[in-house]
Amino acid sequence: MDKHIFCQFLVLMMLMSSSQIQGELRKGCYDSGITVLMGCPDSIDKKLPAPPTPSEGCCTLVRTIGMKCVCEIVNKKIEDTIDMQKLVNVAAACARPLAPGSQCGSYRVPGA
């Protein structure tokens, strides 16, 4: 199985197995956040070296959907799989930086 497809499969399975979704999340936001995570696996996976820049497809998702929904759905299981600093770097590289000191899951964005 292609490494990219395998990574997407792992992220999808991990997200589907996660039953701890905050009650106040809108379903659309949850779906959108998952779409971004699934579209950027090479750039955010803990076990893979980050590419110099995120793919154009990844950045298109980040720019279209935004990071608000992504940060709202990040939970402990997701944080166990993705590198949160890489996620912050992807947001910045795709022209949607997270504000220093803001919260993304349980991760506080450095800088404030």
Backbone as CSV, one residue per row, in Angstrom:
resi,resn,N_x,N_y,N_z,CA_x,CA_y,CA_z,C_x,C_y,C_z
1,MET,0.849,-1.172,0.000,0.000,0.000,0.000,0.896,1.237,0.000
2,ASP,0.579,2.206,-0.825,1.314,3.450,-0.923,1.384,4.121,0.453
3,LYS,2.550,4.679,0.794,2.754,5.274,2.116,1.735,6.388,2.389
4,HIS,1.464,7.210,1.390,0.517,8.313,1.555,-0.877,7.779,1.861
5,ILE,-1.317,6.790,1.127,-2.639,6.200,1.351,-2.688,5.529,2.715
6,PHE,-1.610,4.846,3.077,-1.550,4.189,4.373,-1.661,5.200,5.503
7,CYS,-0.949,6.339,5.389,-1.026,7.380,6.426,-2.443,7.940,6.528
8,GLN,-3.069,8.176,5.378,-4.445,8.668,5.401,-5.363,7.647,6.063
9,PHE,-5.153,6.375,5.757,-5.962,5.318,6.344,-5.796,5.306,7.869
10,LEU,-4.548,5.423,8.343,-4.305,5.422,9.786,-4.977,6.604,10.470
11,VAL,-4.853,7.786,9.878,-5.489,8.962,10.470,-6.999,8.779,10.495
12,LEU,-7.561,8.305,9.402,-9.005,8.092,9.334,-9.465,7.093,10.389
13,MET,-8.765,5.978,10.525,-9.152,4.960,11.506,-9.042,5.508,12.924
14,MET,-7.987,6.278,13.174,-7.819,6.853,14.501,-8.948,7.834,14.807
15,LEU,-9.289,8.647,13.836,-10.363,9.612,14.056,-11.708,8.934,14.219
16,MET,-11.952,7.886,13.445,-13.224,7.184,13.550,-13.359,6.470,14.881
17,SER,-12.236,6.028,15.438,-12.299,5.318,16.712,-12.437,6.268,17.893
18,SER,-12.219,7.548,17.645,-12.305,8.538,18.714,-13.763,8.849,19.011
19,SER,-14.183,8.533,20.208,-15.572,8.782,20.567,-15.727,10.025,21.426
20,GLN,-14.632,10.687,21.741,-14.680,11.829,22.639,-14.715,13.123,21.829
21,ILE,-15.885,13.449,21.306,-16.079,14.666,20.536,-16.871,15.613,21.416
22,GLN,-16.379,16.834,21.556,-17.067,17.778,22.422,-18.473,18.029,21.909
23,GLY,-19.428,18.073,22.824,-20.825,18.227,22.462,-21.150,19.504,21.724
24,GLU,-20.385,20.563,21.963,-20.722,21.822,21.319,-20.208,21.948,19.891
25,LEU,-19.441,20.982,19.418,-18.929,21.053,18.052,-20.048,20.875,17.036
26,ARG,-20.018,21.728,16.056,-20.958,21.565,14.951,-20.483,20.393,14.106
27,LYS,-21.412,19.588,13.596,-21.033,18.442,12.767,-20.215,18.884,11.570
28,GLY,-20.601,19.969,10.925,-19.862,20.469,9.768,-18.428,20.816,10.116
29,CYS,-18.213,21.375,11.283,-16.862,21.729,11.705,-16.050,20.457,11.954
30,TYR,-16.652,19.469,12.543,-15.955,18.208,12.784,-15.523,17.587,11.459
31,ASP,-16.443,17.519,10.516,-16.134,16.948,9.203,-15.049,17.750,8.496
32,SER,-15.125,19.073,8.589,-14.136,19.933,7.943,-12.753,19.752,8.563
33,GLY,-12.698,19.678,9.869,-11.422,19.488,10.552,-10.769,18.176,10.165
34,ILE,-11.559,17.126,10.077,-11.029,15.826,9.662,-10.513,15.904,8.231
35,THR,-11.234,16.620,7.374,-10.820,16.753,5.977,-9.431,17.383,5.883
36,VAL,-9.179,18.409,6.679,-7.855,19.039,6.662,-6.793,18.056,7.139
37,LEU,-7.042,17.379,8.260,-6.055,16.435,8.781,-5.768,15.316,7.784
38,MET,-6.803,14.831,7.138,-6.615,13.752,6.157,-5.908,14.248,4.898
39,GLY,-6.026,15.534,4.602,-5.402,16.084,3.410,-3.952,16.489,3.595
40,CYS,-3.447,16.412,4.822,-2.082,16.866,5.116,-1.232,15.832,5.859
41,PRO,-1.430,14.537,5.643,-0.739,13.561,6.495,0.782,13.603,6.395
42,ASP,1.326,13.856,5.215,2.781,13.875,5.070,3.417,15.027,5.832
43,SER,2.650,16.074,6.066,3.184,17.268,6.717,3.020,17.277,8.230
44,ILE,2.143,16.426,8.774,1.852,16.510,10.213,2.075,15.210,10.981
45,ASP,2.327,14.113,10.294,2.518,12.821,10.968,3.770,12.859,11.840
46,LYS,3.658,12.384,13.071,4.792,12.360,13.999,5.941,11.498,13.487
47,LYS,5.620,10.436,12.776,6.634,9.468,12.394,7.302,9.775,11.061
48,LEU,6.824,10.770,10.347,7.398,11.112,9.046,8.151,12.431,9.143
49,PRO,9.259,12.539,8.398,9.911,13.853,8.351,9.017,14.816,7.577
50,ALA,8.913,16.025,8.064,8.056,17.008,7.401,8.688,17.424,6.079
51,PRO,7.893,17.531,5.026,8.432,18.033,3.767,8.775,19.517,3.939
52,PRO,9.623,20.052,3.053,9.991,21.465,3.181,8.775,22.402,3.159
53,THR,7.794,22.062,2.368,6.551,22.830,2.326,5.391,21.859,2.204
54,PRO,4.236,22.227,2.735,3.056,21.363,2.579,2.650,21.299,1.105
55,SER,1.955,20.244,0.752,1.484,20.109,-0.624,0.469,21.194,-0.938
56,GLU,0.293,21.481,-2.218,-0.699,22.491,-2.607,-2.095,22.040,-2.200
57,GLY,-2.372,20.728,-2.298,-3.677,20.213,-1.886,-3.935,20.445,-0.404
58,CYS,-2.913,20.230,0.399,-3.016,20.472,1.842,-3.307,21.943,2.089
59,CYS,-2.536,22.821,1.462,-2.731,24.260,1.670,-4.095,24.730,1.167
60,THR,-4.568,24.152,0.094,-5.897,24.525,-0.396,-6.945,24.217,0.662
61,LEU,-6.831,23.050,1.300,-7.774,22.695,2.366,-7.650,23.644,3.553
62,VAL,-6.430,23.936,3.954,-6.205,24.828,5.096,-6.773,26.212,4.802
63,ARG,-6.526,26.721,3.594,-7.013,28.067,3.243,-8.532,28.092,3.092
64,THR,-9.105,27.013,2.573,-10.543,26.967,2.343,-11.315,26.746,3.637
65,ILE,-10.875,25.801,4.422,-11.595,25.417,5.640,-11.148,26.244,6.836
66,GLY,-9.879,26.564,6.901,-9.354,27.312,8.036,-8.916,26.383,9.153
67,MET,-8.261,26.935,10.132,-7.717,26.137,11.219,-8.623,26.074,12.436
68,LYS,-9.643,26.911,12.494,-10.536,26.920,13.658,-11.157,25.543,13.879
69,CYS,-11.713,24.960,12.808,-12.348,23.645,12.944,-11.326,22.565,13.279
70,VAL,-10.140,22.674,12.704,-9.096,21.688,13.001,-8.779,21.722,14.487
71,CYS,-8.530,22.909,15.010,-8.162,23.024,16.423,-9.289,22.598,17.348
72,GLU,-10.527,22.792,16.942,-11.656,22.382,17.776,-11.777,20.866,17.892
73,ILE,-11.367,20.140,16.865,-11.540,18.680,16.925,-10.325,17.944,17.467
74,VAL,-9.184,18.631,17.590,-7.973,17.953,18.062,-8.186,17.509,19.500
75,ASN,-8.041,16.206,19.699,-8.148,15.632,21.035,-6.887,14.824,21.325
76,LYS,-6.832,14.159,22.445,-5.634,13.425,22.860,-5.247,12.354,21.839
77,LYS,-6.224,11.628,21.308,-5.895,10.580,20.330,-5.274,11.172,19.080
78,ILE,-5.789,12.302,18.639,-5.216,12.952,17.466,-3.815,13.462,17.792
79,GLU,-3.644,14.065,18.968,-2.333,14.570,19.365,-1.305,13.449,19.509
80,ASP,-1.741,12.242,19.784,-0.829,11.102,19.851,-0.317,10.717,18.467
81,THR,-1.023,11.116,17.426,-0.698,10.717,16.057,-0.007,11.816,15.266
82,ILE,-0.406,13.056,15.497,0.178,14.143,14.714,1.130,14.974,15.562
83,ASP,2.053,15.637,14.904,2.992,16.540,15.561,2.352,17.926,15.565
84,MET,2.011,18.416,16.731,1.285,19.679,16.825,2.119,20.863,16.316
85,GLN,3.425,20.849,16.555,4.256,21.939,16.023,4.268,21.897,14.498
86,LYS,4.265,20.703,13.916,4.176,20.593,12.454,2.847,21.161,11.966
87,LEU,1.774,20.913,12.706,0.470,21.457,12.329,0.505,22.983,12.356
88,VAL,1.126,23.553,13.372,1.279,25.010,13.460,2.090,25.514,12.267
89,ASN,3.156,24.800,11.920,3.997,25.189,10.794,3.224,25.119,9.475
90,VAL,2.392,24.092,9.314,1.570,23.964,8.109,0.626,25.149,7.995
91,ALA,-0.027,25.499,9.089,-0.953,26.631,9.067,-0.230,27.903,8.609
92,ALA,0.959,28.142,9.139,1.731,29.335,8.769,2.169,29.267,7.308
93,ALA,2.659,28.108,6.877,3.123,27.956,5.488,1.984,28.123,4.489
94,CYS,0.773,27.842,4.921,-0.392,27.942,4.043,-1.125,29.276,4.215
95,ALA,-0.474,30.235,4.842,-1.007,31.591,5.015,-2.237,31.653,5.920
96,ARG,-2.343,30.728,6.853,-3.403,30.747,7.858,-2.784,30.492,9.226
97,PRO,-1.837,31.359,9.635,-1.118,31.093,10.890,-2.033,31.134,12.108
98,LEU,-1.686,30.325,13.077,-2.385,30.331,14.363,-1.752,31.414,15.227
99,ALA,-2.565,32.142,15.939,-2.070,33.242,16.771,-1.205,32.710,17.904
100,PRO,-0.068,33.358,18.165,0.752,32.957,19.311,-0.079,32.994,20.589
101,GLY,0.053,31.957,21.388,-0.686,31.855,22.636,-2.061,31.235,22.489
102,SER,-2.516,31.022,21.255,-3.836,30.412,21.059,-3.765,28.918,21.338
103,GLN,-4.912,28.330,21.521,-5.027,26.916,21.872,-5.455,26.121,20.638
104,CYS,-4.799,24.987,20.423,-5.187,24.064,19.362,-5.202,22.692,20.025
105,GLY,-6.378,22.166,20.301,-6.465,20.988,21.152,-5.950,21.376,22.523
106,SER,-5.050,20.570,23.086,-4.464,20.928,24.376,-3.125,21.659,24.184
107,TYR,-2.739,21.861,22.921,-1.466,22.487,22.579,-1.604,24.008,22.553
108,ARG,-0.728,24.691,23.250,-0.699,26.149,23.205,0.364,26.568,22.191
109,VAL,-0.062,27.362,21.220,0.843,27.821,20.170,1.908,28.709,20.799
110,PRO,3.199,28.387,20.556,4.271,29.160,21.160,4.285,30.620,20.699
111,GLY,4.880,31.461,21.525,5.108,32.822,21.116,4.455,33.893,21.946
112,ALA,3.632,33.530,22.890,3.017,34.580,23.713,3.052,34.196,25.166
